[in-house]
Amino acid sequence: MAPPLLALRDIRVAFADQVLIDGASFALAPGDRLCLVGRNGAGKSTLLRIAAGLVEPDGGERFVQPGTRVAYLAQMPEFGSAKTALDYAMAGGAEQYLAESALSELGLDPGLPTATLSGGEGRKAALARVLADEPDILFLDEPTNHLDLPSIEWLENRLSQFRGAFVLISHDRAFLRRLAAGCLWVDRGTIRRMDKGFEEFESWSEGIMAEEEVLAHKLDRLILQETQWSREGISARRKRNQGRLRRLHALRQERASQISRTGRIELAADSGTGSGAFVIEAEHISKAWPRADGSSRTVIEDFSTRIMRGDKVGLIGPNGAGKTTLLKMLTGSLAPDSGHVRLGTNLTPVYVDQSRASLNPDDTLWSTLCEGGGDQVMVRGKPRHVVSYLKDFLFRETQARQPVKALSGGEQCRLLLARALAKPSNLLILDEPTNDLDMETLDLLQEMLADYDGTVLVVSHDRDFLDRVVTSVIALDAEGGTREYPGGYSDYVRQKKSETPDRQPGMVKGTPSATKPAPEKPKSQAKSQAKLSYKDSRALEELQTQMPRLQKEIAALEAKLADPDLYSRSPDDFARLTTEHDRLVSQLSDSEALWLELEMKREALATGDN
């Protein structure tokens, strides 16, 4: 058997208040393709840096075969003195032609200044650097973060052809299923290895945990028996049984020294006051951005959609295609150049920005959640002590007063979720929510979104996450084309393959035109088509006047009901206003449903789908 290229033996890492890694060992042979999995904070990134030779452990040793070339991709690239993407790609020692080739394959201009690179562009430059260096071992920490789907698929193909060994950390299940031939599981300070594909990991790890629970139960029973013996018999046989007493103390020490399994994160969202049945409607919206040379680039062109309460819509596309622009237009924070967007009533949106720009790195976790001071955080309308709430998201009490900058990437994501999910909402807007989350937290986020009865808009490049969460996918391309497809990511891929080349972008919402849109008709023909009856046309006009009036009346009532002293001052007025508010909300919901029915009827008549 050939000696390993690299080995870690009995690695130990400790921080002030805990032992993070205790006695971890693994070896890496030529051709190994391993994923490193475990919870946020388990020590995955620390182990990867130790394996790459960038961090010294508190104990243990690292062995590397002489002459072995090792490359490491960090979660966040540090460009140092490199001025351009090419400078950075060559900084590891790669030949210029190899660095240029890797950048070209990733679609990144070698001359781009590093100071202006976006998150996705920075990740591409870092990938070009480690791949152009042609190493024997690759260590990749969350390589798919900030990458668009075409780049992820390119990386999958590149790594599948890589001749060396690699170890990668990733939350992207589809990525791991494609590449990993073995798993290293970091759990409670140690490493376990499984030499099977990632698809076997879940059943394998669950089997280990079930077996450990049985052993722990037996150990607890043995401690109980020994404790009972010590109370009843030690006084009569003190000298003779000191060995058995020492065994009892050893058992207790063993139980106490076991690193307890981290608790389960508590994820829940309150959909707050229900929105109307109709949430967002966009009709023929377009948007273009000016270029430096005076021309313009169209990012969204003639796109229409209708989003109803309970829809969960995923936005996908290459970096720079306009996902954020479309998200802003759909939520009303950016006006389209043409077309219009109409928002439903009673919308209470909450935005989760996974760039983490909304977190102040110098604030503590405590002050981040208690923005107004004190020690209470309002969680879905009820006060909770901030430390108790932080524990729901697996933070230790000692972390409450630590600065945000001391947290790992995954921990910062959990803090963002903690702050966002404390607020009542009926419209969740999630921008890359899967970045840096461990798989268990990701599973729970998916379960929470499945149970959430509000509406969700999510930008994501995680194919497995999209398949598990969304009810439709809006796909954007680099030329301004935008189309909505019913189903998850796999449904989108299947429908995309069946499309004809001349198929035009348009609105898809499970109607017959979702799978085979009708050809555009000449204007003269369109004019001769049937129209709404006089009665329906009048009803539609009245609804367009009635709904804004109802919205204003509801807002005025809500302003009065927001008076904290109203109930104590006049219970009768409070009851009367509450009843009137509920009546108007119900009337508005009925009006929206009728308006939607008439609008769909009008569209069907206009396109000949009657």
Secondary structure as UniProt FT lines:
FT   STRAND          6..15
FT   TURN            16..17
FT   STRAND          18..28
FT   TURN            30..31
FT   STRAND          33..37
FT   TURN            40..41
FT   HELIX           44..51
FT   TURN            52..53
FT   STRAND          59..64
FT   TURN            66..67
FT   STRAND          70..73
FT   TURN            80..81
FT   HELIX           85..90
FT   TURN            91..92
FT   HELIX           96..105
FT   TURN            106..107
FT   TURN            110..111
FT   HELIX           114..116
FT   HELIX           119..132
FT   STRAND          137..141
FT   TURN            143..146
FT   HELIX           149..160
FT   STRAND          165..169
FT   HELIX           173..179
FT   STRAND          182..187
FT   TURN            188..189
FT   STRAND          190..194
FT   HELIX           198..200
FT   HELIX           201..233
FT   TURN            234..241
FT   HELIX           242..257
FT   STRAND          278..290
FT   TURN            292..293
FT   STRAND          296..308
FT   TURN            309..310
FT   STRAND          312..316
FT   TURN            319..320
FT   HELIX           323..330
FT   TURN            331..332
FT   STRAND          338..343
FT   STRAND          349..353
FT   TURN            354..355
FT   TURN            357..358
FT   TURN            361..362
FT   HELIX           365..369
FT   TURN            371..372
FT   STRAND          376..379
FT   TURN            380..381
FT   STRAND          382..385
FT   HELIX           386..392
FT   TURN            393..394
FT   HELIX           397..399
FT   TURN            400..401
FT   HELIX           404..406
FT   HELIX           409..421
FT   STRAND          427..431
FT   TURN            433..436
FT   HELIX           439..451
FT   STRAND          455..459
FT   HELIX           463..469
FT   STRAND          472..476
FT   TURN            478..479
FT   STRAND          482..486
FT   HELIX           489..498
FT   TURN            501..502
FT   HELIX           512..514
FT   HELIX           523..527
FT   HELIX           534..561
FT   TURN            564..565
FT   HELIX           566..569
FT   HELIX           571..607
//
